[in-house]
Structure formats: structure tokens, C-alpha cells
Amino acid sequence: MGYEGDVLYHGKSIHQLGDDYRKMIGYMPQQQSLIPNLTVESFLIYMSTMKGIKRNVISENVNTIMNALI
């Protein structure tokens, strides 16, 4: 069984956007099973690092998110 279609971002095909759309979206799994026993903070840092975000930006963003959860 195959599937066919196109992924759109703001009404444009991601194929038309090239790699620029990757900077605007991300994937955050609901159940983290890659590395057991990670804290929320560590997991956010890990995912941000994998996405190629700069360390100083990661620190700012993670601190903002963690403070919002308190």
C-alpha cells in the first residue's frame, strides 16, 4: 500500500522552499525513547543540538521554556 502527496508549508510545497523550511519547523516526539532517563531540559538541549542551533541560542530558548513550565 503506497501513499502519495505533497507536504505544504504556508501553502507552498516544501520542494519549492528548498532547505529553508527546515529552519522553521521541527519534530518533537511525544514519547522519547532514544536515550532513557533524560530530563526535559536535557532532551530539549539534545534535540536543539541535533537541529544545528547555536549553543547560546539553545541556552536562551531552553531557559525560556523551562521557566514557562514552572
C-alpha positions in Angstrom: 0.0 0.0 0.0 1.6 3.2 -1.1 0.9 6.8 -0.3 1.3 9.8 -2.5 1.0 13.5 -1.8 2.8 16.7 -1.1 3.8 18.4 2.2 2.8 22.1 2.3 4.2 24.9 4.5 2.1 28.1 4.4 0.6 26.9 1.2 3.8 26.2 -0.6 5.3 22.8 -1.4 8.4 22.1 0.7 10.1 21.1 -2.6 9.7 24.7 -3.8 11.1 26.0 -0.5 14.3 24.0 -0.6 16.0 23.6 2.8 14.9 26.9 4.1 11.7 25.4 5.5 13.7 23.1 7.8 14.8 26.2 9.8 11.1 26.9 10.5 9.8 23.5 11.6 10.9 20.7 13.8 9.9 17.3 15.2 9.3 16.7 18.9 8.3 13.2 19.7 5.7 12.7 22.4 7.5 9.7 23.8 11.2 10.0 24.0 12.9 6.6 23.7 16.2 7.3 22.1 18.1 7.9 25.3 16.5 6.7 28.6 16.3 8.9 31.7 16.9 12.2 30.0 15.4 15.2 31.8 13.1 17.5 29.9 15.9 20.1 29.9 18.5 17.7 28.6 16.1 16.4 25.9 15.4 19.9 24.6 19.2 20.6 24.5 19.8 17.3 22.7 17.1 18.0 20.1 18.3 21.6 19.6 21.8 20.4 19.1 20.7 17.8 16.5 18.9 20.5 14.6 22.1 22.6 14.5 21.0 25.5 16.7 23.9 27.6 18.1 24.7 26.9 21.8 23.9 30.4 23.0 20.5 30.3 21.3 19.9 26.8 22.8 20.6 28.1 26.3 18.3 31.1 25.9 15.5 29.1 24.4 15.7 26.2 26.9 15.8 28.6 29.8 12.7 30.4 28.5 10.8 27.1 28.0 11.9 25.8 31.4 10.8 29.0 33.2 7.4 28.8 31.4 6.9 25.3 32.8 7.4 26.4 36.4 
